[in-house]
Amino acid sequence: MAILNKIRQRSLFLIIIIAMALFAFVLADVFKNGGFDSAKQNRVASINGVNIDRDDFARKVEQQSRNLGPSATQTRAVNTVWNQEVNRVVLENEYEELGIAVGPDRLNELLKTALQNDTRFQDDTGFFSEGKMQEFIATLKESGNPDDYASWVTFENSLATTEKQNIYYNLVKAGLGATLKDGEVAYKLDGNKVDIQFVQIPYTTIPDEDVEVSKEEIASYIKDHKDEFETEASRSIRYVKFEEKASLEDENALKTSLAKLINERVLPNRATKLNDTLPGFAAAQDIAEFVAENSDLPYQDRFMFKNQLPKVAADTLMQLGVGAVYGPYKDGNYMKLARIVETKQIPDSVSSRHILLAYQGALRSQATRTKEVAQSTADSLYNVVRRNRSKFADLAKEFSDDQGSKDNGGEYENTPYGQFTPEYNDFIFEGNVGDLKVVKTDFGFHIIEVQKQTGKKKAIKVATVAKEILPSDKTISEVYNTTQKFEIAANDGDFAEVAKDKGYTVRPVNRMLAMEESLPGEGSQRSIVQWTFEEDASVGDIKRFQTNDGYIVAQLTTKRKKGLMAVEDVSGRVTPILRNEKKASKIMSGISGSTLDEIASSQGQIVKTAGAINMASTTIAGAGNEPKVVGAAFALKEGEVSDPIQGERGVYIVKATKITEAPTLENYGVYANQVANTARAGVTAKVLEALKEAADIEDNRATFY
């Protein structure tokens, strides 16, 4: 009681202390996120002073996610929008500086070009009508759905943006011409030839272990070649994967469960409190319904040839009679029961022709006719070709909505079984040559004629009850416990050693960037990447993550800041360069002799020859790609011997034995055009990359995503 009384007496003091603690917590978070600048806290990026607002960026990401489809991750959508926004801002800066704009008259021309084939904007004569377009726009404005009109504005803006881009890139390309002198140089680079004799002293003549390269030398090389070794902030991890995978016990339990479905079963009925006798798979009358109630995969009411059946059961299934049941058997990640429904001799390929009458609402249809009009038209055309089949091809060209076949009279030759939609497929494979019929599919109404059937052979219709092989609750619990034990042990000891003792595979992932999302072989694991870039994440930290099929226990092994790459990261790349430089110095200091033969003899090499070398191709027969050596050869006079040259694969001494200059031309215009066209090729990507490199970009994506 005495303690409670003291607390009551000092309650105001305690409230003040708690309030100050809360204020300090909030204040620390404010400073951590850049002070009291609310605009900065809601800024995804700043590009050349243009701020990218978080809400606007999020709306674009949501739209992009819809465009990419359900299989695309949010990070992919974020990165796509990011690239679009960076490109937009850097290019708009250029448009503004150069005065590039698209006025109303030009926009109308662009709309006319883009919409001239759209029947919604055509008059009675089939030509584009600006009046109809304006009516369409007015309807969108009055529709009551702001998204409809916003979509139209987006469409207009995209046309204007594309036009400005084309103008800008054309201006850049126009500045990438070439003079006649440029053409002459290009002509001579290819046409001038030199024959040489040379001695190559390979770097391999000196063992690598005889030449040391220090970390200090590598660091110095990095500083001297900064442009090659600049890098973004990155993280490296190593991890162990614990997969929730069905055990052999789980598979056997599933196999037993499936086997019970073969014969009739007696099950208690809770409603009637009596036992119900249910038919088994072997005697079920409604096979499709039985499969629907008991299988993870739908019933396929179609014939299959042997090569279309599961490989593990194909031979057996083809030998069974109608009504026979086979299984349970394992096929990939499923346990299956199969029952032979029907057997038949059917063609393995069929040639047919058709006329498709699509209607509004049919699959992939752009037709405006109603379903009733489509059916009526199909019936009329059927009556025409039934009386005179010679008219089929002409009618297909005139009326068919199938763009893939109408130009060749609606024909599809040697189509394998199962390629067409089921209704079409069944008619041409189960009918006879010469059959003609109107067949309705999801695409519309088809007038179909069977022209040729080849290679009849046995096919079977199989009903399959398939159950996915999944880990049991017991297995899932065991995997969780194993994961947890490893996580605890790894925190108490050495990650790699603990994994090795347990027989687990440790997988490294090096140099992950802030907006990456995938681990090799594991797909999207964005949460792991985000964790490594958290401010309080330290090298050596270990964390467990749940995945779609188990767990990953990861350890952060390296944190690298933005800037020059570390020595250990580039050692494998730089060491051979520096080692060869040192080997070159040793080789050059040991060269003796005044002629190629003397030099070759002193170095234990031979004199080699290479003919018709030109500057356009820097490959030397017997030596490989050696641009420095080729350049040095063209600087020699005929009969002159070069000083030692440090090449890519060794040290070279070269003698020019014959110089052949290309004949002089009266005009080098053709070659000048080639030079200009080469320069213009790929200019779009190069200019955009240069603009982005020069831009002042603040990237805060990782803060929000």
Secondary structure, 3 states (H helix, E strand, C coil): CHHHHHHHHCHHHHHHHHHHHHHHHHHHHHHHCCCCCHHHHCEEEEECCEEEEHHHHHHHHHHHHHHHCCCCCHHHHHHHHHHHHHHHHHHHHHHHHHCCCCCHHHHHHHHHHHHCCCHHHECCCCCECHHHHHHHHHHHHCCCCHHHHHHHHHHHHHHHHHHHHHHHHHHHHHCCCCCHHHHHHHHHHHHCEEEEEEEEEEHHHCCHHHCCCCHHHHHHHHHHCHHHHEECCEEEEEEEEEECCCCHHHHHHHHHHHHCCCCCEEEEECCCCEEEEECCCCCCCCHHHHHHHHCCCCCCCCEECHHHCCCCCHHHHHHCCCCCEEEEEEECCEEEEEEEEEEEEECCEEEEEEEEECCCCCCCCCCCCCHHHHHHHHHHHHHHHHHCHHHHHHHHHHHCCCCCCHHHCCEEEEEECCCCCHHHHHHHHHCCCCCEEEEEECCEEEEEEEEEEECCEEEEEEEEEEEECCCCHHHHHHHHHHHHHHHHHHHHCCHHHHHHHHCCCCEEEEEEECCCCEECCCEECHHHHHHHCCCCCCCCCEEEEEECCEEEEEEEEEEECCEECCHHHHHHHHHHHHHHHHHHHHHHHCCCCCCHHHHHHHHCCCEEEEEEEECCECEECCCEECHHHHHHHHCCCCCCECCCEECCCEEEEEEEEEEECCCCCCCCHHHHHHHHHHHHCCHHHHHHHHHHHHCCEEECHHHHC
